[in-house]
């Protein structure tokens, strides 16, 4: 074989190879993420775990005849991380000893030298145990909303610590390692008097509230917003997203198939219902299951939008759960539901789902001026003057933000500081208007 023959063969091979590569480039169809028809590009966000969503509300210290509370979100996160290292041993029901009469139960909770770790609402022990260092297999089957103990200096002995349901008056005792108790005493309890001071207010024989003594001062906030990706939601909520029908309605859009309907109202709220689930709860879920599968459900469609939603409450009877928006540990409220994610479970899947159609993006520059609110005592007086309101029904009183979104076209929301009260399962803003008006 001469040299010219070899060159011809080599050239032929190169031409064939080039043709094959060119054909592959022209014909290959890469897989792309669907682009939302409204122009939103799907963005994967970090999934949340139990410790991201289940947050402590605060730590209330009774010291020297006064009351102090830690609520700073940064400090509370540090403490919660430390809590996961505590060593607990054994669980014993001591309800009959600690929760006799209403007065005795109140004294047990708020007595001098006590520390109360507060939760936003009752949490199943099985769920909360995921935040603890406990090897116990036989966990108490109950829910609680606070942890009570007396911090001590000695690290020689284990100390009693109580998990308490203020609703059912159940009290479960465990033992906390002495070194852990000593560490808490030195780090937190000894320095309690440097924290904001609270005063007690007895609203009934069974309930004492602790309200901030000084006038709260918070800055009014303005946030730009981004809208929730509807393609992600359709994929998560509908069995066959490609067959979903879309219809324009007067104040938004409706997406439906033969059994489900998702409505987007004025770029403010999204609501979904699956009529095939019917919500009759033939196969009801335990509270711990509701929490975990609800977190998973929002994770599956990147629905947290990197916002600070926290567990805010659940009702096992109707299989519902709520997650509330928080800004630096302060709850955000909106009377239409634009600061809350609500889920109701049916027999196997989501029956109802309601959430904001937008998420907070980043804060816009403000003038830095602080809003000074009335004292907690003045907020109580305003409620006492409210026509038809029974003070004995008051369950909580907190400083929060009122979220307002002026119109469907706005690209921002405002967060105004305000006092909020809870009566039953409902939160409402405290009005300081004339008597009888709100």
TORKEPA-373597 format. One record per residue (C-alpha): residue number from 1; x, y, z negated; residue in three letters. Coordinates in Angstrom, 2 decimals. Each point is the difference from the previous one (the first is absolute). Layout:
# TORKEPA-373597
pos_c1_c2_c3_code
NUM_X_Y_Z_ALA
...
END
This chain:
# TORKEPA-373597
pos_c1_c2_c3_code
1_0.00_0.00_0.00_UNK
2_1.57_3.27_1.11_UNK
3_-0.09_3.32_-1.86_UNK
4_-2.70_1.55_2.23_UNK
5_-2.29_-2.95_-0.71_UNK
6_0.42_0.44_-3.79_UNK
7_-0.81_3.71_0.27_UNK
8_-3.18_-0.76_1.92_UNK
9_-1.20_-2.51_-2.61_UNK
10_0.79_2.39_-2.88_UNK
11_-1.79_2.89_1.71_UNK
12_-3.06_-2.18_0.63_UNK
13_-0.16_-0.99_-3.72_UNK
14_0.25_3.65_-1.10_UNK
15_-2.78_1.05_2.37_UNK
16_-2.31_-2.79_-1.26_UNK
17_0.76_0.85_-3.66_UNK
18_-0.68_3.69_0.60_UNK
19_-3.30_-0.79_1.69_UNK
20_-1.13_-2.22_-2.91_UNK
21_0.89_2.66_-2.60_UNK
22_-1.78_2.71_1.98_UNK
23_-3.11_-2.17_0.30_UNK
24_-0.06_-0.65_-3.77_UNK
25_0.30_3.72_-0.77_UNK
26_-2.87_0.86_2.34_UNK
27_-2.34_-2.76_-1.15_UNK
28_0.63_-0.24_-3.77_UNK
29_-2.88_1.52_-2.05_UNK
30_1.23_0.97_-3.48_UNK
31_-2.52_-0.10_-2.88_UNK
32_-0.81_3.45_-1.35_UNK
33_-2.15_1.02_-2.99_UNK
34_-3.42_1.22_1.06_UNK
35_-0.24_3.78_0.08_UNK
36_-3.06_1.46_-1.66_UNK
37_-2.29_1.70_2.56_UNK
38_0.10_3.12_-2.18_UNK
39_3.74_0.24_0.47_UNK
40_1.17_-1.49_-3.29_UNK
41_2.94_-2.38_0.15_UNK
42_-0.11_-2.87_-2.53_UNK
43_2.63_0.42_-2.70_UNK
44_0.77_-2.79_-2.41_UNK
45_0.14_1.17_-3.60_UNK
46_1.43_-1.67_-3.04_UNK
47_-2.18_-2.62_-1.61_UNK
48_-0.96_0.51_-3.63_UNK
49_0.44_-2.42_-2.88_UNK
50_-1.92_-0.21_-3.28_UNK
51_2.51_2.24_-1.80_UNK
52_-0.38_2.67_2.70_UNK
53_-3.78_0.16_-0.43_UNK
54_-0.55_-0.87_-3.66_UNK
55_1.33_3.00_-1.93_UNK
56_-0.24_1.02_-3.65_UNK
57_-2.04_3.11_-0.73_UNK
58_2.08_1.27_-2.92_UNK
59_1.44_-0.71_-3.43_UNK
60_-1.72_1.56_-3.03_UNK
61_2.07_0.39_-3.17_UNK
62_-1.51_0.63_-3.46_UNK
63_2.77_1.55_-2.07_UNK
64_0.08_2.19_-3.10_UNK
65_-3.74_0.59_0.05_UNK
66_0.13_1.30_3.59_UNK
67_-0.43_-1.55_3.44_UNK
68_2.31_0.20_3.00_UNK
69_-0.26_-1.53_3.45_UNK
70_2.43_-0.86_2.78_UNK
71_-1.55_0.20_3.48_UNK
72_2.90_1.15_2.19_UNK
73_0.01_-2.35_3.00_UNK
74_3.79_-0.32_0.19_UNK
75_0.32_-0.88_-3.69_UNK
76_-2.97_-2.35_0.19_UNK
77_1.59_-1.88_2.92_UNK
78_3.21_-0.36_-2.01_UNK
79_-1.93_-1.35_-2.95_UNK
80_-2.00_-2.42_2.16_UNK
81_3.24_-1.39_1.42_UNK
82_1.28_-0.46_-3.55_UNK
83_-3.29_-1.62_-1.06_UNK
84_0.65_-2.82_2.45_UNK
85_3.04_-0.95_-2.08_UNK
86_-1.87_-0.33_-3.31_UNK
87_-0.15_-3.51_-1.44_UNK
88_-3.42_-1.09_-1.29_UNK
89_-0.81_-3.20_-1.86_UNK
90_-3.40_-1.61_-0.61_UNK
91_-3.53_1.37_0.19_UNK
92_-2.67_-0.08_-2.70_UNK
93_-3.55_1.37_-0.08_UNK
94_-0.31_2.31_-3.03_UNK
95_-3.17_1.83_1.06_UNK
96_-1.88_-0.87_-3.17_UNK
97_2.79_1.50_-2.13_UNK
98_0.59_3.21_1.93_UNK
99_-3.37_0.84_1.55_UNK
100_-2.54_-0.11_-2.81_UNK
101_-2.09_3.16_-0.24_UNK
102_0.38_2.88_2.46_UNK
103_1.92_2.00_-2.63_UNK
104_2.36_-2.89_-0.74_UNK
105_0.71_-0.54_3.67_UNK
106_0.71_3.70_0.53_UNK
107_2.35_0.06_-2.99_UNK
108_1.82_-3.04_1.33_UNK
109_0.60_1.71_3.34_UNK
110_0.98_3.50_-1.13_UNK
111_1.57_-0.43_-3.44_UNK
112_3.10_1.94_-1.03_UNK
113_3.28_-1.27_1.54_UNK
114_-1.86_-1.87_2.74_UNK
115_1.00_0.03_3.65_UNK
116_-2.66_-0.53_2.69_UNK
117_0.99_-0.92_3.54_UNK
118_-2.95_1.08_2.13_UNK
119_-1.24_-1.53_3.27_UNK
120_-2.32_1.70_2.48_UNK
121_-2.59_-2.76_-0.42_UNK
122_-0.28_-3.57_-1.22_UNK
123_2.48_-2.37_1.66_UNK
124_-0.12_-3.82_-0.07_UNK
125_2.76_-1.38_-2.20_UNK
126_0.95_-2.43_2.75_UNK
127_0.74_2.95_2.29_UNK
128_1.82_2.09_-2.60_UNK
129_2.16_-2.97_-1.01_UNK
130_1.77_0.40_3.36_UNK
131_1.52_3.19_-1.46_UNK
132_1.17_-1.72_-3.19_UNK
133_2.81_-2.31_-1.02_UNK
134_-2.07_-2.91_-1.25_UNK
135_0.38_-3.75_0.56_UNK
136_-3.38_-0.81_-1.52_UNK
137_-2.13_-2.26_2.18_UNK
138_-3.25_0.28_-2.00_UNK
139_-0.77_3.69_0.48_UNK
140_-3.00_1.70_-1.63_UNK
141_-3.02_0.13_2.32_UNK
142_-1.12_3.54_-0.62_UNK
143_0.53_3.55_1.25_UNK
144_1.38_2.91_-2.02_UNK
145_0.57_3.74_0.35_UNK
146_2.69_0.75_-2.59_UNK
147_2.90_-1.45_-1.96_UNK
148_0.33_0.95_-3.68_UNK
149_2.92_-0.44_-2.41_UNK
150_2.04_1.73_-2.71_UNK
151_3.57_0.75_1.05_UNK
152_2.59_-0.98_-2.59_UNK
153_3.70_0.59_-0.56_UNK
154_0.96_-3.55_-0.95_UNK
155_1.00_-2.46_2.71_UNK
156_0.16_-2.95_-2.39_UNK
157_-3.53_-1.30_0.47_UNK
158_-2.54_-0.32_2.76_UNK
159_-2.79_2.57_-0.27_UNK
160_-3.72_-0.29_0.67_UNK
161_-1.33_1.57_3.18_UNK
162_-3.68_0.07_0.95_UNK
163_-1.75_-0.09_3.37_UNK
164_-3.35_1.69_-0.47_UNK
165_-3.25_0.29_1.93_UNK
166_-1.82_3.09_-1.24_UNK
167_-3.09_-1.11_1.94_UNK
168_-0.44_-3.53_-1.34_UNK
169_1.87_0.65_-3.30_UNK
170_2.28_-2.97_0.64_UNK
171_3.51_0.04_-1.49_UNK
172_2.77_-2.44_0.91_UNK
173_3.16_-0.01_-2.13_UNK
174_3.44_-0.92_1.30_UNK
175_3.51_0.29_-1.43_UNK
176_2.55_2.39_1.48_UNK
177_3.72_-0.66_-0.35_UNK
178_1.46_2.17_-2.81_UNK
179_2.79_1.39_2.19_UNK
180_-2.56_1.15_2.59_UNK
181_-2.02_1.74_-2.70_UNK
182_3.14_1.68_-1.36_UNK
183_0.87_1.21_3.48_UNK
184_-3.46_1.52_0.46_UNK
185_0.19_1.69_-3.40_UNK
186_3.36_1.62_0.72_UNK
187_-0.74_0.98_3.60_UNK
188_-3.61_1.14_-0.26_UNK
189_-1.66_0.10_-3.40_UNK
190_2.71_2.01_-1.80_UNK
191_-0.22_2.65_2.73_UNK
192_-3.80_0.08_0.22_UNK
193_-0.32_3.46_-1.54_UNK
194_1.79_1.53_3.00_UNK
195_-2.95_-1.02_2.21_UNK
196_-3.19_2.02_0.65_UNK
197_-2.27_0.00_-3.03_UNK
198_-3.56_-1.33_0.11_UNK
199_-2.88_0.40_-2.42_UNK
200_-2.62_-2.56_-0.94_UNK
201_-3.67_0.49_0.72_UNK
202_-2.52_-2.55_-1.26_UNK
203_-2.82_-0.23_2.52_UNK
204_-1.74_-2.93_-1.72_UNK
205_0.55_-2.55_-2.76_UNK
206_1.62_-2.29_2.54_UNK
207_2.07_2.43_2.05_UNK
208_2.65_2.60_-0.75_UNK
209_1.52_1.98_2.85_UNK
210_3.42_1.63_-0.07_UNK
211_0.11_3.20_2.02_UNK
212_2.86_2.28_0.94_UNK
213_0.37_2.79_-2.55_UNK
214_1.58_2.68_2.19_UNK
215_-1.41_1.51_3.18_UNK
216_1.12_-2.15_2.95_UNK
217_1.95_1.79_2.73_UNK
218_0.27_-1.58_3.44_UNK
219_0.79_1.32_3.43_UNK
220_-2.61_-0.05_2.74_UNK
221_1.25_-2.36_2.73_UNK
222_-0.46_-0.01_3.77_UNK
223_0.79_-3.13_2.03_UNK
224_0.08_-0.61_3.71_UNK
225_-1.82_-3.18_0.94_UNK
226_0.32_-2.85_2.48_UNK
227_-2.89_-2.13_1.20_UNK
228_-0.37_-3.72_-0.59_UNK
229_0.75_-2.23_2.99_UNK
230_-3.34_-1.39_1.16_UNK
231_1.56_-2.75_2.12_UNK
232_1.60_-1.52_-3.09_UNK
233_-3.33_0.13_-1.80_UNK
234_-1.92_-1.60_2.84_UNK
235_2.52_-2.84_0.17_UNK
236_-0.27_-0.56_-3.75_UNK
237_-3.78_0.27_-0.34_UNK
238_-1.44_-1.48_3.21_UNK
239_0.41_-3.60_1.17_UNK
240_0.26_1.02_3.68_UNK
241_1.23_3.62_0.19_UNK
242_-0.05_0.00_3.81_UNK
243_-3.77_-0.61_-0.05_UNK
244_-0.81_2.78_-2.46_UNK
245_-2.47_2.55_1.35_UNK
246_0.71_3.72_-0.48_UNK
247_-2.69_2.65_-0.15_UNK
248_0.23_3.73_-0.57_UNK
249_-2.43_1.28_-2.63_UNK
250_-0.80_3.52_-1.14_UNK
251_2.63_0.17_-2.74_UNK
252_2.52_-2.61_1.09_UNK
253_0.37_-3.45_1.56_UNK
254_-1.43_-3.45_-0.60_UNK
255_1.75_-3.31_0.77_UNK
256_-2.06_-3.18_-0.09_UNK
257_-0.35_-3.63_0.98_UNK
258_-2.83_-2.44_-0.64_UNK
259_0.55_-0.05_-3.78_UNK
260_2.13_2.96_-1.07_UNK
261_-0.10_3.77_0.17_UNK
262_2.81_2.51_-0.61_UNK
263_-0.89_3.68_-0.13_UNK
264_2.42_2.93_0.12_UNK
265_-1.68_3.18_-1.24_UNK
266_1.39_3.44_0.86_UNK
267_3.59_-1.24_-0.21_UNK
268_-0.52_-0.15_-3.76_UNK
269_-1.36_-3.40_-1.01_UNK
270_0.07_-3.53_1.38_UNK
271_-2.62_-2.50_-1.11_UNK
272_-0.32_-3.64_1.06_UNK
273_-2.60_-2.68_-0.69_UNK
274_-0.09_-3.66_1.02_UNK
275_-3.64_-1.06_-0.09_UNK
276_0.95_-3.68_0.35_UNK
277_1.56_0.16_-3.49_UNK
278_-3.14_1.60_-1.49_UNK
279_1.73_0.52_-3.34_UNK
280_-2.10_-2.63_-1.78_UNK
281_3.15_-1.41_-1.62_UNK
282_-0.93_-3.68_0.07_UNK
283_3.71_-0.69_-0.42_UNK
284_0.99_2.86_-2.30_UNK
285_3.66_0.80_-0.67_UNK
286_1.63_0.47_-3.38_UNK
287_1.28_3.49_-0.83_UNK
288_3.64_-1.00_0.51_UNK
289_-0.86_-1.42_3.44_UNK
290_-1.84_3.18_0.99_UNK
291_3.04_2.13_-0.82_UNK
292_2.50_-2.16_1.87_UNK
293_-2.05_-0.62_3.13_UNK
294_-1.01_3.69_0.14_UNK
295_3.66_1.07_-0.03_UNK
296_0.75_-2.61_2.67_UNK
297_-2.92_1.22_2.11_UNK
298_1.30_3.58_0.08_UNK
299_3.56_-1.25_0.58_UNK
300_-1.16_-1.95_3.05_UNK
301_-0.95_3.15_1.90_UNK
302_2.67_2.31_-1.48_UNK
303_-2.83_1.84_-1.70_UNK
304_1.81_1.63_-2.90_UNK
305_1.54_2.53_2.41_UNK
306_2.87_0.44_-2.51_UNK
307_-2.34_1.95_-2.28_UNK
308_-0.04_-0.48_-3.75_UNK
309_-3.12_-2.07_-0.51_UNK
310_-0.39_-1.72_-3.36_UNK
311_-2.42_-2.53_-1.41_UNK
312_-2.89_1.95_-1.55_UNK
313_-2.58_-2.62_-0.94_UNK
314_-2.01_-3.04_1.02_UNK
315_-3.35_-1.62_-0.66_UNK
316_0.03_-3.77_0.12_UNK
317_-3.81_-0.16_-0.05_UNK
318_-0.34_1.71_3.38_UNK
319_3.48_-1.03_1.24_UNK
320_1.14_3.60_0.54_UNK
321_3.35_1.73_-0.54_UNK
322_1.29_3.58_0.24_UNK
323_3.42_1.50_0.70_UNK
324_0.52_3.68_-0.83_UNK
325_2.40_2.50_1.57_UNK
326_2.52_1.47_-2.47_UNK
327_2.45_2.88_0.42_UNK
328_2.92_-0.24_-2.43_UNK
329_-2.14_-1.92_-2.47_UNK
330_-3.01_2.35_0.27_UNK
331_-3.24_-1.47_1.41_UNK
332_-1.54_1.52_3.13_UNK
333_-3.80_0.21_0.25_UNK
334_-2.47_0.72_2.75_UNK
335_-3.77_-0.26_-0.32_UNK
336_-0.33_-1.59_3.46_UNK
337_2.61_-2.70_-0.60_UNK
338_2.88_1.54_1.98_UNK
339_2.53_-0.89_-2.74_UNK
340_-1.01_-3.60_-0.59_UNK
341_0.16_-3.42_1.63_UNK
342_-3.00_-2.18_-0.85_UNK
343_-0.44_-3.68_0.83_UNK
344_-2.91_-2.35_-0.65_UNK
345_0.54_-3.72_0.58_UNK
346_-2.55_-2.42_1.43_UNK
347_0.10_-3.77_0.06_UNK
348_3.43_-0.27_1.61_UNK
349_0.93_3.35_1.53_UNK
350_-0.51_3.72_-0.34_UNK
351_-3.69_0.93_-0.08_UNK
352_0.39_3.78_-0.33_UNK
353_3.08_2.18_0.43_UNK
354_0.15_3.76_-0.42_UNK
355_3.05_2.23_0.20_UNK
356_1.24_3.43_1.14_UNK
357_0.55_0.37_3.75_UNK
358_3.23_1.87_-0.71_UNK
359_3.06_-0.14_-2.24_UNK
360_2.11_2.69_-1.59_UNK
361_3.09_0.64_2.12_UNK
362_2.25_2.62_-1.60_UNK
363_-0.52_3.05_-2.25_UNK
364_-0.12_3.42_1.59_UNK
365_1.69_3.01_-1.54_UNK
366_-2.15_1.88_-2.51_UNK
367_0.50_3.20_-1.92_UNK
368_1.05_-1.98_-3.08_UNK
369_-2.65_1.61_-2.20_UNK
370_-1.34_-2.24_-2.76_UNK
371_-3.67_-0.41_-0.82_UNK
372_-0.70_0.21_-3.73_UNK
373_-2.96_-2.12_-1.08_UNK
374_-2.05_0.37_-3.19_UNK
375_1.01_-2.17_-2.95_UNK
376_-1.40_-3.47_-0.47_UNK
377_-2.03_1.30_-2.93_UNK
378_-1.60_2.60_2.30_UNK
379_-0.74_-2.77_2.52_UNK
380_-1.82_-1.93_-2.75_UNK
381_-2.03_3.10_-0.88_UNK
382_-0.96_0.43_3.66_UNK
383_-1.30_-3.57_0.04_UNK
384_-1.93_0.55_-3.23_UNK
385_-1.77_2.92_1.69_UNK
386_-0.83_-2.05_3.10_UNK
387_-3.73_-0.59_0.16_UNK
388_-0.98_-3.63_-0.50_UNK
389_3.54_-1.19_-0.69_UNK
390_0.52_-2.35_-2.97_UNK
391_3.44_0.47_-1.51_UNK
392_-0.13_-3.52_-1.45_UNK
393_0.14_-1.29_3.59_UNK
394_3.31_1.76_0.68_UNK
395_2.66_-2.63_0.68_UNK
396_2.99_2.03_1.17_UNK
397_1.17_3.53_0.72_UNK
398_3.05_0.65_2.18_UNK
399_1.71_2.64_2.08_UNK
400_-0.17_-0.87_3.70_UNK
401_0.09_1.45_3.48_UNK
402_-3.11_0.76_2.03_UNK
403_0.65_-0.88_3.65_UNK
404_-1.80_2.06_2.65_UNK
405_0.15_-0.32_3.78_UNK
406_-1.78_3.03_1.46_UNK
407_-0.94_-1.43_3.43_UNK
408_0.59_-2.91_2.35_UNK
409_2.49_2.04_2.05_UNK
410_2.29_0.98_-2.86_UNK
411_3.47_-1.48_-0.17_UNK
412_0.38_0.55_-3.73_UNK
413_-1.74_-0.45_-3.35_UNK
414_0.18_1.98_-3.22_UNK
415_0.37_-1.38_-3.50_UNK
416_-1.36_2.27_-2.73_UNK
417_0.69_-0.75_-3.71_UNK
418_-3.18_-0.64_-2.03_UNK
419_-1.36_-1.80_-3.05_UNK
420_-1.84_-3.26_0.70_UNK
421_-2.15_-2.11_-2.30_UNK
422_-1.18_-3.58_0.19_UNK
423_-3.48_-1.10_-1.02_UNK
424_-0.82_-3.62_0.72_UNK
425_1.78_-0.92_3.22_UNK
426_-0.21_3.51_1.44_UNK
427_2.59_2.78_0.03_UNK
428_-1.16_3.61_0.39_UNK
429_1.58_3.43_-0.17_UNK
430_-0.51_2.10_-3.14_UNK
431_-1.79_3.21_0.82_UNK
432_0.71_3.08_-2.11_UNK
433_-3.03_1.81_1.43_UNK
434_-2.89_1.33_-2.05_UNK
435_-2.00_-2.46_-2.14_UNK
436_-2.20_-2.33_2.00_UNK
437_1.94_0.40_3.22_UNK
438_2.54_-2.25_1.71_UNK
END
